[in-house]
């Protein structure tokens, strides 16, 4: 018995030591690599002022160049990044071509520089995963270890972009399978996230945190809790709109039988036209608008309309559908924060920043099926006072959005309602959903009763 115990503890010790070293190494390398990507992106945005005309006029050409880059050198760099990494982990044992790293970097910089409504976290996660895959190949890792290191790459990339190392680590192990957290990757993901975050700070990356100061003394407020529950329902429906809009737009554009370069150019022209009509606040990263939505200063006038989140959804759907390269989480932050700002102005004018913050994390929780990572992100970005409200809103919105995802390669491992029949273990994109037989029987009985009453 003692011998078995010693053997077990020795094996665990060596395993922990191995992954502490590997995840620290990969975290530092990814932190430096993604930092280079962020600095190139920041430089490109600051250089827009050198143009003799408005930067977004370049979008049609930039989208054509992006499509050419991706098709020619790295087809798996298409789209918003994280989706391709999830697919690679499930279907390719974590293998990601090294060409993805430079191509994704350049394609995303081109798209965002010209005003494409995309984000930087998806490319960060895909670049991080690509670096982890390359290291795994160089070190000749077996399949299982390579997959673990690539998951660490997702966490490290996410943590580097947003400055949320704990949420980044949880996101990496929660996003792959809906309803399952991969505990065997938890330690290396945490370490990789912290190492990447620390490296990025050391190299000069500065992060934005929102000191909202909701309450001096957090007390039980039943009315506010009821409003947060209502907000969770609202954010769930907003998330459903976002998922449907992005996936449907991509599907419709893909079916159009013309060259992908023509689609990219025309899509860019349409976005330029919409920008001339509605303004520049819907293109690019939109971080200023997010900051305005979350601003707790009552003297600041928020130029946020009830339709702001709808227009951002349209701009993002068109940017990605037309061939733009970039992440989808930053636009989702924008959509969540502005929809929360709008809802707060109606149901809780005294707590508008709170509801903007709840929307910020809840729409991410629902669209990506990561309620735990989103709740932790709320604490890291907004402070501990928001924790219980964020958890409530995030979980409700996660359930309300249904068995859908912005990442169609996610695998389902749970039902969000006992009334529904879904096949566990399938990808979201190929899922068939129906009512359980006993629920169908109940509905038929109710229909028969109603018909009898009418007679």
SULBEL-V810351 format. One record per backbone hydrogen bond with DSSP energy under -1.0 kcal/mol. NH is the residue of the N-H (numbers start at 1). CO is the residue of the C=O. Records with the same first field share a line. If there is no record, write none. Layout:
# SULBEL-V810351
NH = CO + CO
This chain:
# SULBEL-V810351
5 = 1
6 = 2
7 = 3
8 = 4
9 = 5
10 = 6
11 = 7
12 = 8
13 = 9
14 = 10
15 = 11
16 = 12
17 = 13
18 = 14
19 = 15
20 = 16
21 = 17
22 = 18
23 = 19
24 = 20
25 = 21
26 = 22
27 = 23
28 = 24
29 = 25
30 = 26
31 = 27
32 = 28
33 = 29
34 = 30
35 = 31
36 = 32
37 = 33
38 = 34
39 = 35
40 = 36
41 = 37
42 = 38
43 = 39
44 = 40
45 = 41
46 = 42
47 = 43
48 = 45
50 = 47
51 = 48
57 = 54
58 = 55
59 = 56
62 = 58
63 = 59
64 = 60
65 = 61
66 = 62
67 = 63
68 = 64
69 = 65
70 = 66
71 = 67
72 = 68
73 = 69
74 = 70
77 = 74
78 = 75
82 = 80
85 = 81
86 = 82
87 = 83
88 = 84
89 = 85
90 = 86
91 = 87
92 = 88
94 = 88
95 = 92
100 = 97
101 = 98
103 = 99
104 = 100
105 = 101
106 = 102
107 = 103
108 = 104
109 = 105
110 = 106
111 = 107
112 = 108
113 = 109
114 = 110
115 = 112
116 = 111
118 = 116
119 = 327
124 = 120
125 = 121
126 = 122
127 = 123
128 = 124
129 = 125
130 = 126
131 = 127
132 = 128
133 = 129
134 = 130
135 = 131
136 = 132
137 = 133
138 = 134
139 = 135
141 = 136
146 = 142
147 = 143
148 = 144
149 = 145
150 = 146
151 = 147
152 = 148
153 = 149
154 = 150
155 = 151
156 = 152
157 = 153
158 = 154
159 = 155
160 = 156
161 = 157
162 = 158
163 = 159
168 = 164
169 = 165
170 = 166
171 = 167
172 = 168
173 = 169
174 = 170
175 = 171
178 = 411
180 = 177
182 = 173
183 = 181
185 = 182
186 = 183
189 = 185
190 = 186
191 = 187
192 = 188
193 = 189
194 = 190
195 = 191
196 = 192
197 = 193
198 = 194
199 = 195
200 = 196
201 = 197
202 = 198
203 = 199
204 = 201
205 = 200
210 = 381
212 = 210
225 = 221
226 = 222
227 = 223
228 = 224
229 = 225
230 = 226
231 = 227
232 = 228
233 = 229
234 = 230
235 = 231
236 = 232
237 = 233
238 = 234
239 = 235
240 = 236
241 = 237
242 = 238
243 = 239
244 = 240
245 = 241
246 = 242
247 = 243
248 = 244
249 = 245
250 = 246
251 = 247
252 = 248
253 = 249
254 = 250
255 = 251
258 = 256
263 = 259
264 = 260
265 = 261
266 = 262
267 = 263
268 = 264
269 = 265
270 = 266
271 = 267
272 = 268
273 = 269
274 = 270
275 = 271
276 = 272
277 = 273
278 = 274
279 = 275
283 = 280
284 = 115
290 = 286
291 = 287
292 = 288
293 = 289
294 = 290
300 = 297
304 = 302
308 = 305
311 = 307
312 = 308
313 = 309
314 = 310
315 = 311
316 = 312
317 = 313
318 = 314
319 = 315
320 = 316
321 = 317
322 = 318
323 = 320
324 = 319
326 = 79
327 = 119
332 = 328
333 = 329
334 = 330
335 = 331
336 = 332
337 = 333
338 = 334
339 = 335
340 = 336
341 = 337
342 = 338
343 = 339
344 = 340
345 = 341
346 = 343
347 = 343
348 = 344
351 = 348
355 = 351
356 = 352
357 = 353
358 = 354
359 = 355
360 = 356
361 = 357
362 = 358
363 = 359
365 = 361
366 = 362
367 = 363
368 = 364
370 = 365
374 = 370
375 = 371
376 = 372
377 = 373
378 = 374
379 = 375
380 = 376
381 = 377
382 = 378
383 = 379
386 = 383
387 = 384
390 = 386
391 = 387
392 = 388
393 = 389
394 = 390
395 = 391
396 = 392
397 = 393
398 = 394
399 = 395
400 = 396
401 = 397
402 = 399
404 = 402
406 = 367
410 = 407
411 = 176
412 = 426
413 = 178
420 = 417
421 = 434
425 = 412
426 = 423
428 = 410
429 = 408
431 = 428
434 = 421
436 = 419
440 = 436
441 = 437
442 = 438
443 = 439
444 = 440
445 = 441
446 = 442
447 = 443
448 = 444
449 = 445
450 = 446
451 = 447
452 = 448
453 = 449
454 = 450
455 = 451
